[in-house]
C-alpha cells in the first residue's frame, strides 16, 4: 500500500508537469487540442497544440522574441500551407499568422502565430517555410492551397497596448502524431506601462512530461500486476 501511495504521488507530480513551464510569474502553457479539424474533417495523423503565455501575477504580455538572429524560434516538422499568388501565378503566399484555432476552417490545419498584424508591432515579421511536398495524412493540394512540411516559425514583435493580456495566445502548432518540435523564445511583460525585461523559455512540444507520464503509468501497472501475481 505504501508503494502504491508513493506511486500515486509520483503520478500526481508528473501530471503537474504537464500543466505549464514556469519562470517566475510568467508561464508558458501548451494545450493538446487533439486532431486538427476544419470543423468537419479531422486529420487523424496529426495533433494540434496551442501555446499561451500567462502572467500569473497579473502581468500583461508586451513583447515576443522568436527571432533566429537572436538564437530563437520554433522548430519542428510543422504542417504548413502556402496559398496561390495570382500575380506570380505560383504558390508563394505563406500563412504565418492567423487568429484561427482548431475546429474552425482550413487554417485549422496550418501552423501559425495567433497574433494578427493589427495587434503587432513587428521588428521581425512572422515567417515560416514550406517544402510544398504533400505529407501523408495531410489535406489534398488544390488550386488555392499547397500543403507541406515546414521547419521553422519565427518572429519578433511588440504587442499593441489594446491587445496585451495576462493570458496571451501566442501560437498554434500542427505536428505529426510522432513529431516533436522545439522552442526557444522570450516574452516581456508590461511593467508600469513600459516593456519589462524578457523572460526566456526553452522546451519541446509535446512537453516531456507526457512521455514521462506514459512511462510512469506503465511502471505502476507493471508493479500492480507483479504484486497480484504474488
Secondary structure as UniProt FT lines:
FT   HELIX           2..19
FT   STRAND          21..23
FT   TURN            24..25
FT   STRAND          26..34
FT   TURN            44..45
FT   STRAND          46..55
FT   TURN            56..57
FT   STRAND          61..66
FT   HELIX           68..70
FT   STRAND          73..85
FT   TURN            86..89
FT   STRAND          90..94
FT   HELIX           106..109
FT   STRAND          112..113
FT   HELIX           117..119
FT   STRAND          120..128
FT   TURN            136..137
FT   STRAND          145..159
FT   HELIX           161..163
FT   STRAND          167..176
FT   TURN            177..178
FT   STRAND          181..191
FT   TURN            192..193
FT   STRAND          194..205
FT   HELIX           208..229
//
